[in-house]
Amino acid sequence: MEDKLNEQKRLRLGLIEKSKGKNWGQKKGGLLSKGSLKIINFPNKCEELAEFVGIILGDGSIYSYVNGKIKVYNVRIAGDYEKDRDYHINFILPLGQKLFNINARIRIHTNNERFICFDRKELLIFLISIGLKSGDKIKNQVGIPPWIFENDEFLKACLRGLIDTDGSIHRMSKRDSKLMRIDFTNHNQRLLNDTRTAFMKLGFNPSKVIDNRKFYISRQNEIIRYISEIGFSNSKHKERLAIFKAP
């Protein structure tokens, strides 16, 4: 409750911006992109960049288009207002600052949705240059970039970003609370298959794709290995894991 009050106070002070109707975020993105003098950083390929790519592939979107007289450049990451608050504020914001030397804009779209927005043309062009695509991810069938597949540590970091956004960890059975399962759900068939292939490349044994939208990892030794070797950056998953492991 205190976190929510603090965020609402920041909203009143103008530190956070609230949606003002249809296409407001895109218009704002175009205005903020024009004439910005702050120099963006273009990082070398690394684990942190691979994790950021995983986050974008999961809950992110990048767009470039003309809205009236405004050229819009928008890179944003969506999430639940309450459940993803810590992940957004204490992980994604600092990660973007560290990687690209730019501060994100926070937009509260509804009472239960928050967007982390990086409104920079240079960032959009950079993300495209490393394998992402502007526009609809499902229509464009965007997958994990090849450079990430070439390095196992990059692949682990990217998977962490994907599971933190479009994955979940939960109990397999009410009869045994210690049995856990990691699920991954996505309607982009290319990304779904790439993510499953990534797990197999790292020696995991994911299930077959179910209903063309999800697969899971249920072998308990592999759950333990995932937690140890890959882990979570999203605190909501860490909190659920702590509950499952509690005596």
Protein Blocks (a to p, Z undefined) as FASTA:
>chain_A
ZZmmmmmmmmmnopaccdebehklmmmmmmmmnopabdcddddddfklmmmmmmmmmmgc
cddddehjaccddddddddfklmmmmmmmmmmmmmmmmnopacddddfblmbccdddddf
klmmmmmmnopaedjfklnopacdfklmmpmklmmmmmmmmmmmmgccddfbfklmkbcc
dddddfbfklmmmmmmmmmmnopacdddehhlaccdfbfklmmmmmmmnopablklmmmm
mmmmpZZ
